[in-house]
């Protein structure tokens, strides 16, 4: 049985009693306090109840998530500004293209009129 598995109270044939769970929690808490691999800060290392550990870890995770959200909001604002700038640039380019198309179209109409006049003269 793994040292941190939840005990099965219905099966007491293995000699497991609720006091063993309390000892297991105390042992786990003690092992967390002695670990150097994780740096959760002094305030977490000084906590000994699992509930206090969970609350402290959740607080740190919440702060980290809030920081990530702030960074994503800043990046989103930057991307939105870039999108708006590109959209405006594209609209301006399209307007220029439309006016160029209109000028080209007008030139073609004028040339077609001249060709018809020339054709009529030749006939």
RODO-2510 file (C-alpha; in nm, 4 decimals, decimal comma):
residues 123
     n   res          X          Y          Z
     1     x     0,0000     0,0000     0,0000
     2     x     0,1289     0,3450    -0,0898
     3     x     0,2038     0,5686     0,2082
     4     x    -0,0314     0,8468     0,0940
     5     x    -0,3263     0,6387    -0,0265
     6     x    -0,6601     0,6988     0,1344
     7     x    -0,7387     0,4135     0,3741
     8     x    -1,0307     0,1810     0,3228
     9     x    -1,2156     0,1902     0,6546
    10     x    -1,4522    -0,0864     0,5481
    11     x    -1,1593    -0,3260     0,5209
    12     x    -1,0003    -0,3299     0,8633
    13     x    -0,8487    -0,6712     0,8044
    14     x    -0,5201    -0,5007     0,7247
    15     x    -0,5124    -0,3529     1,0759
    16     x    -0,5653     0,0052     0,9589
    17     x    -0,7416     0,2312     1,2100
    18     x    -0,8265     0,6051     1,1901
    19     x    -0,5375     0,6974     1,4225
    20     x    -0,3028     0,5605     1,1583
    21     x    -0,4400     0,8183     0,9154
    22     x    -0,3577     1,0995     1,1578
    23     x    -0,0063     0,9631     1,1979
    24     x     0,0220     0,9398     0,8200
    25     x    -0,0858     1,3027     0,7797
    26     x     0,1610     1,4136     1,0465
    27     x     0,4368     1,2144     0,8759
    28     x     0,3459     1,3652     0,5376
    29     x     0,3428     1,7155     0,6859
    30     x     0,6800     1,6542     0,8475
    31     x     0,8239     1,5260     0,5189
    32     x     0,6941     1,8356     0,3384
    33     x     0,8579     2,0606     0,5954
    34     x     1,1900     1,8822     0,5472
    35     x     1,1857     1,8826     0,1664
    36     x     1,4346     2,1143    -0,0002
    37     x     1,3339     2,0278    -0,3574
    38     x     1,0287     2,2528    -0,3383
    39     x     1,0533     2,6158    -0,2388
    40     x     0,7051     2,7172    -0,1364
    41     x     0,8348     2,9949     0,0854
    42     x     0,8861     3,0101     0,4601
    43     x     0,5192     3,0677     0,5359
    44     x     0,4223     2,7357     0,3772
    45     x     0,7118     2,5419     0,5268
    46     x     0,6063     2,6597     0,8734
    47     x     0,2532     2,5206     0,8267
    48     x     0,1863     2,1714     0,9500
    49     x    -0,1768     2,0870     0,8835
    50     x    -0,2668     1,9586     0,5363
    51     x    -0,5544     2,2060     0,5224
    52     x    -0,3179     2,4969     0,5856
    53     x    -0,0812     2,3640     0,3210
    54     x    -0,3593     2,3347     0,0660
    55     x    -0,4862     2,6872     0,1383
    56     x    -0,1345     2,8334     0,1115
    57     x    -0,0578     2,6463    -0,2111
    58     x    -0,3956     2,7478    -0,3576
    59     x    -0,3177     3,1117    -0,2717
    60     x     0,0175     3,0937    -0,4500
    61     x    -0,1445     2,9255    -0,7510
    62     x    -0,4165     3,1927    -0,7563
    63     x    -0,1548     3,4694    -0,7534
    64     x     0,0381     3,2967    -1,0320
    65     x    -0,2792     3,2566    -1,2394
    66     x    -0,3690     3,6224    -1,1846
    67     x    -0,0235     3,7209    -1,3075
    68     x    -0,0657     3,5021    -1,6158
    69     x    -0,4094     3,6542    -1,6811
    70     x    -0,2674     4,0091    -1,6524
    71     x     0,0079     3,9222    -1,9014
    72     x    -0,2456     3,7683    -2,1405
    73     x    -0,4685     4,0770    -2,1149
    74     x    -0,1716     4,3008    -2,2002
    75     x    -0,0801     4,0781    -2,4946
    76     x    -0,4446     4,0733    -2,6073
    77     x    -0,4572     4,4545    -2,6013
    78     x    -0,1392     4,4715    -2,8074
    79     x    -0,2722     4,2188    -3,0593
    80     x    -0,6051     4,4021    -3,0798
    81     x    -0,4255     4,7290    -3,1572
    82     x    -0,2169     4,5552    -3,4248
    83     x    -0,5334     4,4007    -3,5714
    84     x    -0,7077     4,7394    -3,5809
    85     x    -0,4022     4,8990    -3,7437
    86     x    -0,3850     4,6282    -4,0120
    87     x    -0,7595     4,6467    -4,0714
    88     x    -0,7395     5,0238    -4,1197
    89     x    -0,4418     4,9826    -4,3532
    90     x    -0,6287     4,7217    -4,5570
    91     x    -0,9377     4,9424    -4,5815
    92     x    -0,7231     5,2340    -4,6998
    93     x    -0,5538     5,0091    -4,9557
    94     x    -0,8897     4,8813    -5,0748
    95     x    -1,0195     5,2383    -5,1158
    96     x    -0,7139     5,3265    -5,3249
    97     x    -0,7627     5,0123    -5,5326
    98     x    -1,1311     5,0947    -5,5825
    99     x    -1,0492     5,4468    -5,6974
   100     x    -0,7754     5,3118    -5,9268
   101     x    -1,0236     5,0593    -6,0610
   102     x    -1,2743     5,3365    -6,1203
   103     x    -1,0120     5,5411    -6,3063
   104     x    -0,9118     5,2396    -6,5142
   105     x    -1,2739     5,1596    -6,5794
   106     x    -1,3399     5,5194    -6,6878
   107     x    -1,0400     5,5100    -6,9220
   108     x    -1,1689     5,1889    -7,0793
   109     x    -1,5139     5,3417    -7,1306
   110     x    -1,3603     5,6493    -7,2949
   111     x    -1,1400     5,4316    -7,5157
   112     x    -1,4417     5,2177    -7,6125
   113     x    -1,6298     5,5346    -7,7127
   114     x    -1,3363     5,6495    -7,9239
   115     x    -1,3131     5,3082    -8,0902
   116     x    -1,6858     5,3163    -8,1721
   117     x    -1,6494     5,6647    -8,3174
   118     x    -1,3495     5,5555    -8,5207
   119     x    -1,5406     5,2443    -8,6376
   120     x    -1,8364     5,4600    -8,7421
   121     x    -1,6065     5,6908    -8,9383
   122     x    -1,4478     5,3948    -9,1140
   123     x    -1,7850     5,2554    -9,2107
***
